[in-house]
Amino acid sequence: MKDLVENDEIVLDTSGTECPIPVLKARRLASELTKDVIIKVIATDPLAEADFEHYCEQSKFEYLSCIKKNDKIIIRYKFKK
């Protein structure tokens, strides 16, 4: 599935996948990104929040937020300036 663009954010829907797939998909997407692009990841894996916090710490991304809504986890991050 092609990633969507919504409100100037790239939406990466990883629903239904478990660790490490959400982060691996995000890593693949990162190779195509430019600065100031915000990524919105939609996940259902309960470990996604911790996985993406770690991923952002280890890479050139700024972890922006995590919202849990029903059975979805919505994570937003971007390249550091």
Secondary structure, 3 states (H helix, E strand, C coil): CCCEEECCEEEEECCCCCCCHHHHHHHHHHCCCCCCCEEEEEECCCCHHHHHHHHHHHCCEEEEEEEEECCEEEEEEEECC
